């Protein structure tokens, strides 16, 4: 099959693109050309097309490429792409996020709205995914959304103990510096390896009719408490990270006022992966601890952690 990937050189795309080549597909990656092409034999057969998602004529480009399947990792115009692909019964697989469901009321969290999404951008994209899902169910189109939690693993600086992706915070973890954390530290954090996220997309493409009209969570088999998340980094770095327990009010107001960062310690992240496991055969290859260790090893290899 001819498969087009928007964002095919990114974190998840770095695993997805060569995986689809391995599966025997003709793969075309669309990017702005700002990121260097990854090395490896699989990438030698990948066609690269430079284009900017959202620009005039971008959707028309799909008509020229006529993919059997399109993977959209960015979600700028899912409705427009779906309408274009319907002209030749192409499949669309879009990427979302479990954060789009809002603050979870239950864990593990199923593929259902839990509360109003607090991010305006995520809320808009989630509404579009639901809109296209309903349209696909009405007209028989092949649309699937994959919803990962916090993406970890090699290829990108992973989430750290302050709720961001700061290399300086990781260096502080490696030095064993004290870390403030809101008590009691029982909020669930679910790092999922980018390779396992890519697996979800590969399965949706391999089983398009089983995946049609569905929104699927992907994730690890379990999540870690915030306290264990920090302890795990200490084990990986070989340096105990002392925790200074603070109240939520102090943490939110003085220590980490950014909602994008403190949300990780306020809302549980533990997606229910039952549906994709039963319908598509999804099975994560990495535990949260393994994915975190892989990410740290990648940072070491890139020289990001210093001496």
Secondary structure as UniProt FT lines:
FT   STRAND          2..6
FT   TURN            7..9
FT   TURN            11..12
FT   HELIX           13..22
FT   TURN            23..24
FT   STRAND          26..31
FT   HELIX           41..45
FT   STRAND          47..50
FT   TURN            53..54
FT   TURN            56..57
FT   HELIX           58..65
FT   STRAND          69..72
FT   HELIX           78..86
FT   TURN            87..89
FT   STRAND          91..97
FT   HELIX           98..101
FT   HELIX           120..139
FT   STRAND          143..148
FT   STRAND          151..152
FT   TURN            154..155
FT   TURN            161..162
FT   HELIX           167..175
FT   STRAND          179..182
FT   TURN            183..184
FT   STRAND          188..189
FT   STRAND          192..193
FT   HELIX           194..206
FT   HELIX           208..211
FT   TURN            212..213
FT   STRAND          214..217
FT   STRAND          224..225
FT   HELIX           226..237
FT   STRAND          243..246
FT   HELIX           248..250
FT   HELIX           251..255
FT   HELIX           259..262
FT   HELIX           263..265
FT   HELIX           274..280
FT   HELIX           288..301
FT   TURN            302..303
//
